[in-house]
Amino acid sequence: MSPVKPSNKEEEYFLRKEAEKLKVAAEKARKEMEEAEKRHLKDLHWMRCPKCGMAMKEITFRGVQIDKCFSCGGMYLDDGEFEQLASSEQKGNFLSSLKRIFTGQEEEIH
Ligand SMILES: [Zn+2]
């Protein structure tokens, strides 16, 4: 065996090291692809109705931001907003006011 030629063991060692590096690089690329896909989906769906896909409009009513779809009529509440509505002292008033706003129907005052 020639002294300059690497032994099979050395060759195997270097290839194993190279394979480990390539595996780490592939894992990094996979994670970057996942992040890019997440950003892409967020860009596509941001403020879009989850049911019909039309753009939603934000309406602030008594401090609660309501995302409303004027195409299919759906409404979206962000995290904590439902709790804010449910714990509101005026929840009865709040919900019937909301109904009047979005249906355009006046209710009789008793
Ligand atoms: Zn919709």
py3Dmol code that shows the C-alpha trace and the ligand (Angstrom):
import py3Dmol

protein = """\
ATOM      1  CA  MET A   1       0.000   0.000   0.000  1.00  0.00           C
ATOM      2  CA  SER A   2       1.251   3.458  -0.951  1.00  0.00           C
ATOM      3  CA  PRO A   3       1.815   5.837   1.979  1.00  0.00           C
ATOM      4  CA  VAL A   4       0.045   8.828   0.244  1.00  0.00           C
ATOM      5  CA  LYS A   5      -3.129   6.898  -0.574  1.00  0.00           C
ATOM      6  CA  PRO A   6      -5.698   7.093   2.247  1.00  0.00           C
ATOM      7  CA  SER A   7      -6.699   3.829   3.812  1.00  0.00           C
ATOM      8  CA  ASN A   8     -10.222   2.495   3.419  1.00  0.00           C
ATOM      9  CA  LYS A   9     -10.811   3.407   7.041  1.00  0.00           C
ATOM     10  CA  GLU A  10      -9.798   7.041   6.488  1.00  0.00           C
ATOM     11  CA  GLU A  11     -11.883   7.257   3.331  1.00  0.00           C
ATOM     12  CA  GLU A  12     -14.870   5.880   5.192  1.00  0.00           C
ATOM     13  CA  TYR A  13     -14.311   8.355   8.033  1.00  0.00           C
ATOM     14  CA  PHE A  14     -14.260  11.372   5.676  1.00  0.00           C
ATOM     15  CA  LEU A  15     -17.293  10.174   3.720  1.00  0.00           C
ATOM     16  CA  ARG A  16     -19.186   9.624   6.968  1.00  0.00           C
ATOM     17  CA  LYS A  17     -18.314  13.181   8.093  1.00  0.00           C
ATOM     18  CA  GLU A  18     -19.398  14.517   4.687  1.00  0.00           C
ATOM     19  CA  ALA A  19     -22.687  12.564   4.873  1.00  0.00           C
ATOM     20  CA  GLU A  20     -23.381  13.996   8.358  1.00  0.00           C
ATOM     21  CA  LYS A  21     -22.827  17.553   7.046  1.00  0.00           C
ATOM     22  CA  LEU A  22     -25.140  16.929   4.076  1.00  0.00           C
ATOM     23  CA  LYS A  23     -27.802  15.504   6.384  1.00  0.00           C
ATOM     24  CA  VAL A  24     -27.640  18.607   8.642  1.00  0.00           C
ATOM     25  CA  ALA A  25     -27.823  20.887   5.564  1.00  0.00           C
ATOM     26  CA  ALA A  26     -30.863  18.964   4.228  1.00  0.00           C
ATOM     27  CA  GLU A  27     -32.633  19.269   7.595  1.00  0.00           C
ATOM     28  CA  LYS A  28     -31.939  23.033   7.625  1.00  0.00           C
ATOM     29  CA  ALA A  29     -33.295  23.360   4.056  1.00  0.00           C
ATOM     30  CA  ARG A  30     -36.414  21.365   5.031  1.00  0.00           C
ATOM     31  CA  LYS A  31     -37.092  23.676   7.995  1.00  0.00           C
ATOM     32  CA  GLU A  32     -36.606  26.753   5.787  1.00  0.00           C
ATOM     33  CA  MET A  33     -39.087  25.315   3.261  1.00  0.00           C
ATOM     34  CA  GLU A  34     -41.645  24.741   6.041  1.00  0.00           C
ATOM     35  CA  GLU A  35     -41.212  28.321   7.290  1.00  0.00           C
ATOM     36  CA  ALA A  36     -41.541  29.698   3.744  1.00  0.00           C
ATOM     37  CA  GLU A  37     -44.713  27.629   3.254  1.00  0.00           C
ATOM     38  CA  LYS A  38     -46.155  28.943   6.537  1.00  0.00           C
ATOM     39  CA  ARG A  39     -45.408  32.546   5.501  1.00  0.00           C
ATOM     40  CA  HIS A  40     -46.907  31.906   2.065  1.00  0.00           C
ATOM     41  CA  LEU A  41     -50.132  30.469   3.576  1.00  0.00           C
ATOM     42  CA  LYS A  42     -50.387  33.364   6.022  1.00  0.00           C
ATOM     43  CA  ASP A  43     -49.968  35.877   3.170  1.00  0.00           C
ATOM     44  CA  LEU A  44     -52.654  34.068   1.172  1.00  0.00           C
ATOM     45  CA  HIS A  45     -55.161  33.751   4.015  1.00  0.00           C
ATOM     46  CA  TRP A  46     -54.568  36.900   6.059  1.00  0.00           C
ATOM     47  CA  MET A  47     -57.914  38.641   6.633  1.00  0.00           C
ATOM     48  CA  ARG A  48     -59.613  36.230   4.246  1.00  0.00           C
ATOM     49  CA  CYS A  49     -62.861  34.525   5.217  1.00  0.00           C
ATOM     50  CA  PRO A  50     -62.137  30.901   6.231  1.00  0.00           C
ATOM     51  CA  LYS A  51     -65.390  29.799   4.607  1.00  0.00           C
ATOM     52  CA  CYS A  52     -65.695  31.655   1.292  1.00  0.00           C
ATOM     53  CA  GLY A  53     -62.227  33.208   0.886  1.00  0.00           C
ATOM     54  CA  MET A  54     -63.409  36.788   0.377  1.00  0.00           C
ATOM     55  CA  ALA A  55     -61.613  39.684   2.096  1.00  0.00           C
ATOM     56  CA  MET A  56     -62.900  40.368   5.606  1.00  0.00           C
ATOM     57  CA  LYS A  57     -63.431  43.858   6.982  1.00  0.00           C
ATOM     58  CA  GLU A  58     -62.477  44.875  10.504  1.00  0.00           C
ATOM     59  CA  ILE A  59     -65.059  46.737  12.516  1.00  0.00           C
ATOM     60  CA  THR A  60     -64.328  48.015  16.008  1.00  0.00           C
ATOM     61  CA  PHE A  61     -67.427  48.080  18.159  1.00  0.00           C
ATOM     62  CA  ARG A  62     -67.247  48.915  21.872  1.00  0.00           C
ATOM     63  CA  GLY A  63     -63.565  48.076  21.921  1.00  0.00           C
ATOM     64  CA  VAL A  64     -63.945  44.658  20.292  1.00  0.00           C
ATOM     65  CA  GLN A  65     -62.516  44.194  16.825  1.00  0.00           C
ATOM     66  CA  ILE A  66     -64.800  42.059  14.736  1.00  0.00           C
ATOM     67  CA  ASP A  67     -63.616  40.618  11.443  1.00  0.00           C
ATOM     68  CA  LYS A  68     -66.704  40.417   9.285  1.00  0.00           C
ATOM     69  CA  CYS A  69     -67.237  38.821   5.892  1.00  0.00           C
ATOM     70  CA  PHE A  70     -69.819  40.809   3.981  1.00  0.00           C
ATOM     71  CA  SER A  71     -69.943  38.134   1.312  1.00  0.00           C
ATOM     72  CA  CYS A  72     -71.168  35.110   3.291  1.00  0.00           C
ATOM     73  CA  GLY A  73     -71.950  36.905   6.554  1.00  0.00           C
ATOM     74  CA  GLY A  74     -69.448  35.033   8.710  1.00  0.00           C
ATOM     75  CA  MET A  75     -67.698  36.686  11.632  1.00  0.00           C
ATOM     76  CA  TYR A  76     -64.315  36.028  13.189  1.00  0.00           C
ATOM     77  CA  LEU A  77     -63.162  36.922  16.690  1.00  0.00           C
ATOM     78  CA  ASP A  78     -59.489  37.015  17.635  1.00  0.00           C
ATOM     79  CA  ASP A  79     -58.141  35.236  20.705  1.00  0.00           C
ATOM     80  CA  GLY A  80     -59.704  36.664  23.868  1.00  0.00           C
ATOM     81  CA  GLU A  81     -62.435  38.636  22.099  1.00  0.00           C
ATOM     82  CA  PHE A  82     -65.125  36.031  22.680  1.00  0.00           C
ATOM     83  CA  GLU A  83     -64.260  36.041  26.393  1.00  0.00           C
ATOM     84  CA  GLN A  84     -64.407  39.849  26.301  1.00  0.00           C
ATOM     85  CA  LEU A  85     -67.910  39.674  24.829  1.00  0.00           C
ATOM     86  CA  ALA A  86     -69.087  36.902  27.141  1.00  0.00           C
ATOM     87  CA  SER A  87     -67.910  38.700  30.263  1.00  0.00           C
ATOM     88  CA  SER A  88     -69.300  42.051  29.186  1.00  0.00           C
ATOM     89  CA  GLU A  89     -71.989  43.379  31.499  1.00  0.00           C
ATOM     90  CA  GLN A  90     -73.820  44.579  28.453  1.00  0.00           C
ATOM     91  CA  LYS A  91     -73.560  41.335  26.534  1.00  0.00           C
ATOM     92  CA  GLY A  92     -77.296  41.295  25.833  1.00  0.00           C
ATOM     93  CA  ASN A  93     -77.135  44.830  24.514  1.00  0.00           C
ATOM     94  CA  PHE A  94     -73.915  44.130  22.739  1.00  0.00           C
ATOM     95  CA  LEU A  95     -75.187  41.156  20.772  1.00  0.00           C
ATOM     96  CA  SER A  96     -78.531  42.734  19.871  1.00  0.00           C
ATOM     97  CA  SER A  97     -76.728  45.934  18.805  1.00  0.00           C
ATOM     98  CA  LEU A  98     -74.452  43.823  16.638  1.00  0.00           C
ATOM     99  CA  LYS A  99     -77.480  42.119  15.132  1.00  0.00           C
ATOM    100  CA  ARG A 100     -79.039  45.501  14.295  1.00  0.00           C
ATOM    101  CA  ILE A 101     -75.788  46.728  12.741  1.00  0.00           C
ATOM    102  CA  PHE A 102     -75.305  43.735  10.469  1.00  0.00           C
ATOM    103  CA  THR A 103     -78.911  42.954   9.581  1.00  0.00           C
ATOM    104  CA  GLY A 104     -79.993  46.573   9.315  1.00  0.00           C
ATOM    105  CA  GLN A 105     -83.111  45.666  11.276  1.00  0.00           C
ATOM    106  CA  GLU A 106     -84.424  48.024  13.876  1.00  0.00           C
ATOM    107  CA  GLU A 107     -85.844  46.323  16.919  1.00  0.00           C
ATOM    108  CA  GLU A 108     -88.925  47.632  18.631  1.00  0.00           C
ATOM    109  CA  ILE A 109     -88.122  49.328  21.907  1.00  0.00           C
ATOM    110  CA  HIS A 110     -90.330  48.006  24.677  1.00  0.00           C
TER     111      HIS A 110
END
"""
ligand_1 = """\
1
ZN
Zn -67.189 34.566 3.789
"""
view = py3Dmol.view(width=600, height=400)
view.addModel(protein, "pdb")
view.setStyle({"model": 0}, {"cartoon": {"style": "trace"}})
view.addModel(ligand_1, "xyz")
view.setStyle({"model": 1}, {"stick": {}})
view.zoomTo()
view.show()
